[in-house]
Amino acid sequence: MQPVTIYWRPMCGYCEQLKDALRARGVAFTAVDIWADRDRAEVVRAASGGDEIVPTVQVGDRFLVNPSVDEVEAALAAA
């Protein structure tokens, strides 16, 4: 299975909802706080056309900007 990384920031309700939904479906992931790790914020800017849109999810080499849990699972299935 491909690794899943969620780029998030504090106070982001969408981020918390996605993390909770993935946990409920048994999808393992690593969470990266882009406010605490500013170098990794560049990954989000590159994936989203220059903005720090969160959640941004990385599945292997693929990036999903503000995806649903279904989109994350589909990316995992396709990988």
KASUL-V700559 format. One record per pair of residues at least 4 apart in sequence whose ideal C-beta (glycine too) atoms are under 7 Angstrom apart, sorted by the first residue. I is the first residue (numbers start at 1). J is the second residue. Records with the same first field share a line. If there is no record, write none. Layout:
I->J ; J
This chain:
1->76
2->59 ; 60 ; 76 ; 79
3->30 ; 60
4->27 ; 28 ; 29 ; 57 ; 59 ; 72 ; 76
5->29 ; 30 ; 32 ; 57 ; 58
6->15 ; 18 ; 19 ; 29 ; 31 ; 55 ; 57
7->32 ; 34 ; 40 ; 43 ; 44 ; 54 ; 55 ; 56
8->12 ; 15 ; 31 ; 33 ; 54 ; 55
9->15 ; 33 ; 34 ; 35 ; 54
10->33 ; 35
12->16 ; 54 ; 55
13->17
14->18 ; 55 ; 66
15->19 ; 54 ; 55
16->20
17->21
18->22 ; 55 ; 69
19->23 ; 31
20->24
21->25 ; 69
22->27 ; 29 ; 69 ; 72
25->69 ; 73
27->72 ; 73
32->37 ; 40
33->37
34->40 ; 41 ; 44 ; 52 ; 54
41->45 ; 52
42->46
43->47
44->48 ; 52 ; 53 ; 54 ; 56
45->50 ; 51 ; 52
47->56 ; 63 ; 65
48->53 ; 56 ; 65
53->65 ; 66
55->66
56->63 ; 65
57->64 ; 67 ; 72
58->63
59->64 ; 72 ; 75 ; 76 ; 79
60->79
62->75
64->71 ; 72 ; 75
67->71 ; 72
69->73
70->74
71->75
72->76
73->77
74->78
75->79
